[in-house]
Amino acid sequence: SSSISSSFSLILATAIRRDRSTILKLLMFMTLCHLCRARSLMASVKPIVVFVLGGPGAGKGTQCAKIVEEFKFVHLSAGDLLREARASGSPDGQLIETYIKEGKIVPVEITISLLEQAMNKSGSKKFLIDGFPRNRNNLDGWTSKMKDKSDVKFVLFFDCPEETCLERALKRGESSGRTDDNIESFRKRYRTYITSTMEIIEYYETQGLVRKISALPGPEQVYTEVRKLFLDL
């Protein structure tokens, strides 16, 4: 029995040596198959999205930066994307300029296109979308184009009184250079927030998806509450 086993081992070893090239090719092929399957599975996983809403000056950007640092989300600000497009000087940029200055909602097709392009370029699967959806048209547009391409986990809603928002926005305007950080533009934006965005927050509340955070305390205290929401994502 021992002699037979030794003979078999010798024959197997000889076969492996003679056909090593074929075996290596087979192993390489199997490895490539596994890699392709893994990539296919990754591509089929929907990116997770957290919408971040609140009045202008509520501190959304500050909190998003902290979430990005700790939980490695990609922060996409609808407003920032629109401002970048506006600065490009293109016809769309000029149209966006007019809408933003007047405190109006930019057409949803433009906003969603900018968001989708930014998501695809990032290579990430975790996104904070700040300042969107702002009204029913935004929501319907997102549902129509992005519902099957993303998984909305919840809406992070920063609750903050108007005068506090105004104070913060004006302070930010001293260094930000943003043309919409002034009293006139703020009042228009806040009015749009109350008349249009609150409806979206109320809609998501009916879905059980709103996570409301008071934005009145300082940034660190606010983030203590915010981070609890992301520990299981």
DRENMAR-196488 format. One line per 10 residues: number of its first residue (from 0); their letters; for each residue z negated, x, y negated of N, C-alpha, C. Coordinates in nm, 2 decimals. Each point is the difference from the previous one (the first is absolute). Layout:
N
NUM	a	Z:X:Y:Z:X:Y:Z:X:Y | ...
end
This chain:
233
0	sssisssfsl	0.00:0.08:0.12:0.00:-0.08:-0.12:0.00:0.09:-0.13 | -0.08:0.10:0.01:-0.01:0.09:-0.11:0.13:0.07:-0.03 | 0.06:0.04:0.12:0.13:0.07:-0.01:0.11:-0.09:-0.06 | 0.00:-0.13:0.04:0.10:-0.09:-0.05:-0.02:-0.02:-0.15 | -0.13:-0.02:-0.05:-0.03:-0.02:-0.14:0.05:0.12:-0.08 | -0.03:0.12:0.05:0.04:0.13:-0.07:0.15:0.00:-0.01 | 0.07:-0.03:0.11:0.15:0.00:0.00:0.05:-0.10:-0.11 | -0.06:-0.12:0.00:0.05:-0.10:-0.09:-0.02:0.05:-0.15 | -0.12:0.06:-0.03:-0.03:0.05:-0.13:0.10:0.10:-0.04 | 0.04:0.09:0.10:0.10:0.11:-0.03:0.13:-0.06:-0.03
10	ilatairrdr	0.04:-0.10:0.08:0.13:-0.06:-0.02:0.01:-0.07:-0.14 | -0.11:-0.07:-0.04:-0.01:-0.07:-0.13:0.01:0.10:-0.11 | -0.08:0.11:0.01:0.00:0.10:-0.11:0.14:0.06:-0.01 | 0.07:0.02:0.11:0.13:0.06:0.00:0.10:-0.10:-0.07 | -0.01:-0.13:0.03:0.09:-0.10:-0.06:-0.03:-0.01:-0.15 | -0.12:0.01:-0.04:-0.04:-0.01:-0.14:0.06:0.12:-0.08 | -0.01:0.12:0.06:0.05:0.12:-0.06:0.15:-0.01:-0.02 | 0.07:-0.05:0.11:0.14:0.00:0.00:0.06:-0.11:-0.10 | -0.08:-0.11:-0.02:0.05:-0.11:-0.08:-0.09:-0.01:-0.12 | -0.06:0.11:-0.05:-0.09:-0.01:-0.12:0.08:-0.06:-0.12
20	stilkllmfm	0.12:0.04:-0.02:0.08:-0.05:-0.11:0.01:-0.15:0.00 | 0.03:-0.06:0.12:0.01:-0.14:0.01:-0.13:-0.07:-0.03 | -0.11:0.06:0.05:-0.13:-0.06:-0.02:-0.04:0.00:-0.15 | 0.03:0.11:-0.07:-0.03:0.02:-0.14:0.08:-0.11:-0.08 | 0.13:-0.02:0.03:0.08:-0.09:-0.06:-0.06:-0.14:0.02 | -0.04:-0.03:0.12:-0.06:-0.13:0.03:-0.13:-0.03:-0.08 | -0.08:0.11:-0.01:-0.12:-0.01:-0.08:0.03:-0.03:-0.15 | 0.10:0.08:-0.05:0.04:-0.02:-0.14:0.05:-0.14:-0.02 | 0.08:-0.05:0.09:0.05:-0.14:-0.01:-0.11:-0.10:0.00 | -0.10:0.02:0.09:-0.11:-0.10:0.00:-0.08:0.01:-0.13
30	tlchlcrars	-0.02:0.12:-0.06:-0.07:0.01:-0.12:0.07:-0.07:-0.11 | 0.13:0.02:-0.01:0.08:-0.07:-0.10:-0.01:-0.15:0.01 | 0.00:-0.05:0.12:-0.01:-0.14:0.03:-0.13:-0.06:-0.06 | -0.11:0.08:0.03:-0.13:-0.04:-0.05:-0.01:0.00:-0.15 | 0.06:0.10:-0.06:0.01:0.01:-0.15:0.07:-0.12:-0.06 | 0.12:-0.03:0.06:0.08:-0.11:-0.05:-0.07:-0.13:0.01 | -0.07:-0.02:0.11:-0.08:-0.12:0.03:-0.11:-0.01:-0.11 | -0.07:0.11:-0.02:-0.11:0.00:-0.10:0.05:-0.03:-0.14 | 0.12:0.05:-0.03:0.06:-0.02:-0.14:0.04:-0.15:-0.01 | 0.05:-0.05:0.11:0.04:-0.14:0.00:-0.12:-0.10:-0.01
40	lmasvkpivv	-0.11:0.04:0.06:-0.12:-0.08:-0.01:-0.05:0.00:-0.14 | 0.00:0.12:-0.06:-0.05:0.02:-0.14:0.09:-0.08:-0.10 | 0.13:0.00:0.03:0.09:-0.07:-0.09:-0.02:-0.15:0.01 | -0.05:-0.05:0.12:-0.02:-0.14:0.02:-0.13:-0.05:-0.05 | -0.09:0.09:-0.03:-0.13:-0.04:-0.06:0.01:-0.04:-0.15 | -0.04:-0.12:-0.03:0.01:-0.04:-0.14:-0.10:0.07:-0.08 | 0.04:0.05:-0.12:-0.10:0.06:-0.09:-0.10:-0.10:-0.05 | -0.12:0.04:-0.01:-0.10:-0.09:-0.05:-0.01:0.00:-0.16 | -0.02:-0.11:-0.06:0.00:-0.01:-0.14:-0.13:-0.07:-0.05 | -0.06:0.05:-0.10:-0.11:-0.06:-0.08:0.05:-0.02:-0.14
50	fvlggpgagk	0.01:-0.13:-0.04:0.03:-0.03:-0.14:-0.13:0.02:-0.08 | 0.02:0.06:-0.12:-0.11:0.02:-0.09:0.03:-0.07:-0.13 | -0.09:-0.10:-0.03:0.02:-0.09:-0.11:-0.12:0.00:-0.09 | 0.02:-0.04:-0.13:-0.11:-0.01:-0.10:0.06:0.01:-0.13 | -0.07:-0.03:-0.11:0.05:0.00:-0.13:0.04:0.14:-0.05 | 0.08:0.01:-0.10:0.03:0.13:-0.06:-0.12:0.07:-0.05 | -0.03:0.12:0.04:-0.12:0.07:-0.04:-0.12:-0.02:0.09 | 0.02:-0.07:0.11:-0.11:-0.03:0.10:-0.04:0.12:0.08 | 0.08:0.11:0.00:-0.03:0.12:0.07:0.07:0.02:0.13 | 0.11:-0.07:0.02:0.07:0.00:0.13:0.05:0.14:0.03
60	gtqcakivee	0.06:0.07:-0.10:0.05:0.13:0.02:-0.11:0.10:0.04 | -0.11:-0.01:-0.07:-0.11:0.09:0.03:-0.05:-0.01:0.15 | -0.01:-0.13:0.04:-0.05:-0.02:0.14:0.10:0.04:0.10 | 0.13:-0.03:-0.03:0.11:0.04:0.09:0.00:0.15:0.02 | -0.03:0.08:-0.10:0.00:0.14:0.01:-0.11:0.05:0.10 | -0.11:-0.07:0.00:-0.11:0.03:0.09:0.03:-0.03:0.14 | 0.07:-0.12:0.02:0.04:-0.04:0.13:0.10:0.10:0.06 | 0.09:0.04:-0.08:0.11:0.09:0.04:-0.07:0.13:0.05 | -0.10:0.05:-0.08:-0.06:0.13:0.03:-0.08:-0.01:0.13 | -0.07:-0.11:0.03:-0.08:0.00:0.12:0.07:-0.06:0.12
70	fkfvhlsagd	0.09:-0.10:-0.02:0.06:-0.07:0.12:0.15:0.03:0.01 | 0.05:0.08:-0.08:0.14:0.05:0.01:0.10:-0.11:-0.01 | -0.02:-0.10:-0.08:0.10:-0.10:-0.02:0.10:0.05:-0.11 | 0.11:-0.05:0.00:0.10:0.03:-0.11:-0.02:-0.11:-0.11 | -0.02:0.04:-0.12:-0.02:-0.10:-0.11:0.13:-0.02:-0.07 | 0.05:-0.13:0.00:0.12:-0.03:-0.07:-0.04:-0.10:-0.11 | 0.02:0.03:-0.12:-0.03:-0.09:-0.11:0.13:-0.06:-0.04 | 0.01:-0.13:0.01:0.12:-0.07:-0.04:0.03:0.03:-0.15 | -0.11:0.00:-0.08:0.02:0.03:-0.14:0.06:0.14:-0.02 | -0.06:0.10:0.07:0.05:0.14:-0.02:0.15:0.01:0.05
80	llrearasgs	0.03:-0.06:0.11:0.14:0.01:0.04:0.09:-0.07:-0.10 | -0.04:-0.11:-0.06:0.08:-0.06:-0.10:0.02:0.09:-0.12 | -0.12:0.06:-0.04:0.01:0.09:-0.12:0.09:0.12:0.02 | 0.00:0.05:0.13:0.08:0.12:0.03:0.15:-0.05:-0.01 | 0.03:-0.11:0.05:0.14:-0.06:0.00:0.04:-0.02:-0.15 | -0.10:-0.05:-0.08:0.03:-0.03:-0.14:0.03:0.13:-0.07 | -0.07:0.11:0.03:0.02:0.13:-0.07:0.14:0.06:0.04 | 0.06:-0.05:0.11:0.13:0.06:0.04:0.11:-0.03:-0.09 | -0.02:-0.10:-0.09:0.11:-0.03:-0.10:0.12:-0.08:0.06 | -0.01:-0.04:0.13:0.10:-0.08:0.06:0.00:-0.14:-0.06
90	pdgqlietyi	0.10:-0.08:0.03:0.00:-0.14:-0.05:-0.12:-0.08:0.06 | -0.03:0.03:0.12:-0.12:-0.07:0.06:-0.13:0.05:-0.08 | 0.00:0.13:-0.03:-0.11:0.05:-0.08:-0.02:-0.07:-0.13 | 0.11:-0.02:-0.07:0.00:-0.07:-0.13:-0.05:-0.14:0.02 | 0.04:-0.07:0.11:-0.05:-0.14:0.02:-0.15:0.00:0.03 | -0.04:0.10:0.08:-0.14:0.01:0.03:-0.08:0.03:-0.13 | 0.05:0.08:-0.09:-0.07:0.03:-0.12:-0.03:-0.13:-0.08 | 0.10:-0.08:-0.01:-0.02:-0.13:-0.07:-0.10:-0.09:0.06 | 0.00:-0.01:0.13:-0.10:-0.08:0.07:-0.14:0.05:-0.02 | -0.02:0.13:0.02:-0.13:0.06:-0.01:-0.06:-0.02:-0.14
100	kegkivpvei	0.08:0.03:-0.10:-0.04:-0.01:-0.14:-0.05:-0.14:-0.03 | 0.07:-0.10:0.05:-0.03:-0.13:-0.03:-0.11:-0.06:0.10 | -0.05:0.09:0.09:-0.11:-0.05:0.09:0.05:-0.10:0.10 | 0.13:0.00:0.03:0.06:-0.09:0.10:0.01:0.07:0.14 | 0.02:-0.09:0.10:0.02:0.05:0.13:0.15:0.05:0.02 | 0.01:0.12:0.05:0.14:0.05:0.03:0.05:-0.07:0.12 | 0.14:-0.03:0.00:0.06:-0.07:0.12:-0.04:0.06:0.13 | -0.04:-0.08:0.10:-0.06:0.04:0.12:0.09:0.09:0.08 | 0.14:-0.02:-0.01:0.09:0.08:0.08:-0.01:0.15:-0.04 | -0.02:0.02:-0.13:-0.01:0.14:-0.04:-0.13:0.06:0.05
110	tislleqamn	-0.11:-0.07:-0.02:-0.13:0.05:0.05:-0.01:0.03:0.14 | 0.05:-0.09:0.09:-0.01:0.02:0.14:0.09:0.11:0.05 | 0.12:0.01:-0.06:0.09:0.11:0.03:-0.06:0.13:-0.03 | -0.07:0.02:-0.11:-0.07:0.12:-0.04:-0.11:0.03:0.10 | -0.08:-0.10:0.04:-0.11:0.02:0.09:0.05:0.04:0.14 | 0.10:-0.07:0.05:0.06:0.03:0.13:0.05:0.14:0.01 | 0.07:0.04:-0.11:0.06:0.14:0.00:-0.11:0.10:0.00 | -0.11:-0.02:-0.08:-0.11:0.09:0.00:-0.07:0.01:0.14 | -0.02:-0.12:0.06:-0.06:0.00:0.14:0.08:0.08:0.10 | 0.13:-0.02:0.00:0.08:0.07:0.09:0.00:0.15:-0.02
120	ksgskkflid	0.00:0.04:-0.13:0.01:0.15:-0.03:-0.13:0.07:0.03 | -0.12:-0.08:0.00:-0.13:0.07:0.02:-0.02:0.05:0.14 | 0.06:-0.07:0.10:-0.02:0.04:0.14:-0.14:-0.04:0.05 | -0.07:-0.08:-0.08:-0.14:-0.04:0.04:0.01:-0.14:0.07 | -0.12:-0.04:0.05:-0.01:-0.14:0.06:-0.12:-0.07:-0.06 | -0.05:0.05:-0.11:-0.12:-0.06:-0.06:0.02:0.00:-0.15 | 0.00:-0.12:-0.06:0.04:-0.02:-0.14:-0.10:-0.09:-0.08 | -0.04:0.05:-0.12:-0.06:-0.08:-0.10:0.11:-0.04:-0.10 | 0.02:-0.13:-0.01:0.10:-0.05:-0.10:-0.08:-0.06:-0.12 | 0.00:0.07:-0.11:-0.08:-0.03:-0.11:0.08:-0.09:-0.11
130	gfprnrnnld	-0.06:-0.11:-0.03:0.06:-0.09:-0.10:0.12:-0.08:0.05 | -0.01:-0.04:0.12:0.10:-0.08:0.07:-0.05:-0.06:0.12 | 0.03:-0.13:0.03:0.09:-0.09:-0.08:-0.07:-0.07:-0.11 | 0.06:-0.01:-0.12:-0.06:-0.05:-0.12:0.02:-0.15:-0.02 | 0.10:-0.06:0.07:0.02:-0.14:-0.02:0.07:-0.06:0.13 | 0.02:-0.13:0.00:0.06:-0.07:0.11:0.14:0.06:0.04 | 0.07:0.03:-0.10:0.14:0.06:0.02:-0.01:0.13:0.07 | -0.10:0.09:-0.04:-0.02:0.12:0.07:-0.04:-0.02:0.14 | -0.09:-0.09:0.03:-0.05:-0.03:0.13:0.12:-0.05:0.09 | 0.08:-0.10:-0.05:0.11:-0.05:0.08:0.10:0.11:0.03
140	gwtskmkdks	0.02:0.09:-0.10:0.10:0.11:0.02:-0.05:0.09:0.10 | -0.13:0.04:0.00:-0.06:0.09:0.10:0.01:-0.07:0.14 | -0.04:-0.12:0.01:0.01:-0.07:0.13:0.14:-0.01:0.05 | 0.09:-0.02:-0.08:0.14:-0.01:0.04:0.05:0.13:0.05 | -0.03:0.11:-0.07:0.07:0.13:0.03:-0.09:0.09:0.09 | -0.14:0.00:-0.02:-0.08:0.10:0.05:-0.10:-0.05:0.11 | -0.01:-0.13:0.02:-0.10:-0.06:0.09:0.01:0.06:0.14 | 0.13:0.01:0.05:0.02:0.06:0.13:0.00:0.15:0.01 | -0.01:0.06:-0.12:0.00:0.15:0.00:-0.13:0.06:-0.03 | -0.10:-0.08:-0.02:-0.13:0.05:-0.04:-0.12:-0.09:0.06
150	dvkfvlffdc	-0.12:0.05:-0.01:-0.11:-0.07:0.05:-0.11:0.00:-0.11 | -0.01:-0.11:-0.08:-0.09:-0.01:-0.11:-0.14:-0.03:0.06 | -0.09:0.10:-0.02:-0.14:-0.01:0.06:-0.09:-0.08:-0.09 | 0.00:0.02:-0.13:-0.07:-0.08:-0.09:0.03:0.02:-0.14 | -0.05:-0.08:-0.09:0.02:0.02:-0.15:-0.13:0.05:-0.05 | 0.00:0.12:-0.06:-0.12:0.06:-0.07:0.00:-0.05:-0.14 | -0.09:-0.09:-0.04:0.00:-0.06:-0.13:-0.12:0.05:-0.08 | 0.03:0.06:-0.11:-0.10:0.05:-0.10:-0.02:-0.10:-0.11 | -0.12:-0.06:0.01:-0.04:-0.10:-0.10:-0.06:0.06:-0.12 | 0.06:-0.02:-0.12:-0.05:0.06:-0.12:0.02:-0.09:-0.12
160	peetcleral	-0.10:-0.02:-0.09:0.02:-0.08:-0.12:0.11:0.05:-0.09 | 0.06:-0.09:-0.08:0.11:0.04:-0.09:-0.04:0.11:-0.10 | -0.12:-0.02:-0.07:-0.03:0.10:-0.10:-0.03:0.14:0.06 | -0.06:0.00:0.12:-0.02:0.13:0.06:0.14:0.07:0.04 | 0.09:-0.08:0.05:0.13:0.04:0.03:0.07:0.06:-0.13 | -0.01:-0.08:-0.11:0.06:0.04:-0.13:-0.06:0.14:-0.04 | -0.13:0.01:0.00:-0.06:0.13:-0.04:0.05:0.11:0.08 | 0.01:-0.01:0.13:0.05:0.10:0.09:0.14:0.04:-0.03 | 0.08:-0.11:-0.02:0.15:0.02:-0.02:0.02:0.08:-0.13 | -0.07:-0.04:-0.10:0.01:0.07:-0.13:-0.04:0.15:0.01
170	krgessgrtd	-0.11:0.02:0.07:-0.05:0.14:0.02:0.11:0.08:0.08 | 0.05:-0.06:0.10:0.11:0.06:0.08:0.12:0.04:-0.09 | 0.03:-0.10:-0.09:0.12:0.02:-0.09:-0.01:0.12:-0.09 | -0.12:0.05:-0.03:-0.02:0.11:-0.08:0.05:0.13:0.06 | 0.01:0.00:0.13:0.05:0.13:0.06:0.12:-0.03:0.09 | 0.03:-0.12:0.04:0.10:-0.03:0.10:0.14:0.01:-0.05 | 0.01:-0.04:-0.13:0.14:0.00:-0.06:0.07:-0.13:0.04 | -0.06:-0.09:0.07:0.07:-0.13:0.04:0.01:-0.09:-0.12 | 0.13:-0.05:-0.02:0.03:-0.09:-0.11:-0.07:-0.13:0.01 | -0.04:-0.04:0.12:-0.06:-0.13:0.02:-0.15:0.00:0.00
180	dniesfrkry	-0.06:0.12:-0.03:-0.15:0.00:-0.02:-0.04:-0.02:-0.15 | 0.03:-0.11:-0.05:-0.04:-0.04:-0.13:-0.04:-0.15:0.00 | -0.07:-0.05:-0.10:-0.06:-0.13:0.00:0.10:-0.11:0.02 | 0.12:0.01:-0.07:0.10:-0.11:0.02:0.05:-0.01:0.14 | 0.04:0.12:0.05:0.06:0.00:0.14:-0.11:-0.04:0.10 | -0.12:0.05:-0.02:-0.11:-0.03:0.09:-0.02:-0.16:0.01 | -0.01:-0.06:-0.12:-0.02:-0.15:0.00:0.11:-0.07:0.08 | 0.12:0.04:-0.02:0.11:-0.06:0.08:-0.01:0.03:0.15 | -0.03:0.12:0.03:-0.02:0.03:0.14:-0.11:-0.07:0.07 | -0.11:-0.01:-0.08:-0.12:-0.07:0.06:0.03:-0.15:0.01
190	rtyitstmei	0.07:-0.06:-0.09:0.04:-0.14:0.01:0.09:-0.02:0.12 | 0.09:0.09:0.02:0.09:-0.01:0.12:-0.09:0.01:0.13 | -0.09:0.09:0.00:-0.09:0.02:0.11:-0.08:-0.13:0.03 | -0.05:-0.07:-0.10:-0.08:-0.12:0.02:0.09:-0.11:0.05 | 0.12:-0.02:-0.07:0.08:-0.11:0.03:0.09:0.02:0.13 | 0.02:0.12:0.04:0.09:0.02:0.11:-0.06:0.07:0.12 | -0.08:0.11:-0.02:-0.05:0.08:0.11:-0.12:-0.07:0.06 | -0.08:-0.07:-0.07:-0.11:-0.06:0.06:0.04:-0.11:0.10 | 0.12:-0.05:-0.02:0.05:-0.10:0.10:0.03:0.08:0.14 | 0.04:0.12:-0.01:0.03:0.08:0.12:-0.13:0.03:0.07
200	ieyyetqglv	-0.10:0.04:-0.08:-0.14:0.03:0.06:-0.05:-0.12:0.07 | 0.01:-0.12:-0.07:-0.04:-0.12:0.06:0.07:-0.04:0.13 | 0.13:0.03:0.00:0.08:-0.02:0.13:-0.05:0.09:0.11 | -0.02:0.13:-0.03:-0.05:0.08:0.11:-0.14:-0.03:0.04 | -0.08:-0.06:-0.09:-0.14:-0.04:0.04:0.01:-0.11:0.11 | 0.10:-0.09:-0.01:0.02:-0.10:0.10:0.04:0.06:0.14 | 0.05:0.12:-0.01:0.04:0.07:0.12:-0.12:0.09:0.06 | -0.11:0.00:-0.08:-0.11:0.09:0.04:0.02:0.14:-0.02 | 0.09:0.04:-0.09:0.04:0.14:-0.02:-0.05:0.07:-0.12 | -0.07:-0.07:-0.09:-0.05:0.06:-0.12:-0.13:0.07:0.02
210	rkisalpgpe	-0.01:0.12:-0.05:-0.12:0.08:0.00:-0.04:0.02:-0.15 | -0.09:-0.07:-0.05:-0.04:0.00:-0.14:-0.10:0.10:-0.03 | 0.02:0.09:-0.10:-0.09:0.10:-0.04:-0.02:-0.01:-0.15 | -0.13:0.00:-0.04:-0.03:0.00:-0.15:0.04:0.14:-0.06 | 0.08:0.00:-0.10:0.04:0.12:-0.07:-0.09:0.04:-0.12 | -0.10:-0.07:-0.02:-0.09:0.02:-0.11:-0.08:0.13:0.01 | -0.05:0.04:0.11:-0.08:0.13:0.01:0.09:0.12:-0.02 | -0.06:0.12:0.00:0.07:0.12:-0.01:0.09:0.02:0.12 | 0.10:0.09:-0.02:0.10:0.03:0.11:-0.07:0.04:0.14 | -0.10:0.08:-0.01:-0.06:0.04:0.13:-0.07:-0.11:0.07
220	qvytevrklf	-0.07:-0.09:-0.08:-0.07:-0.11:0.06:0.10:-0.10:0.06 | 0.11:-0.02:-0.07:0.11:-0.09:0.04:0.06:0.05:0.13 | 0.02:0.13:0.01:0.06:0.06:0.12:-0.09:-0.01:0.12 | -0.13:0.00:-0.02:-0.09:-0.01:0.11:0.03:-0.13:0.08 | 0.03:-0.11:-0.08:0.03:-0.12:0.07:0.15:0.00:0.05 | 0.09:0.06:-0.07:0.14:0.00:0.04:0.02:0.07:0.13 | -0.07:0.12:0.02:0.03:0.08:0.12:-0.04:-0.07:0.13 | -0.10:-0.09:-0.01:-0.05:-0.08:0.12:0.12:-0.07:0.06 | 0.09:-0.05:-0.09:0.11:-0.08:0.05:0.11:0.08:0.08 | 0.00:0.13:-0.02:0.10:0.09:0.06:-0.05:0.08:0.12
230	ldl	-0.12:-0.01:0.03:-0.06:0.08:0.11:0.06:-0.04:0.14 | 0.05:-0.12:0.01:0.05:-0.04:0.13:0.15:-0.01:0.00 | 0.07:0.04:-0.10:0.14:-0.01:-0.01:0.07:0.12:0.06
end
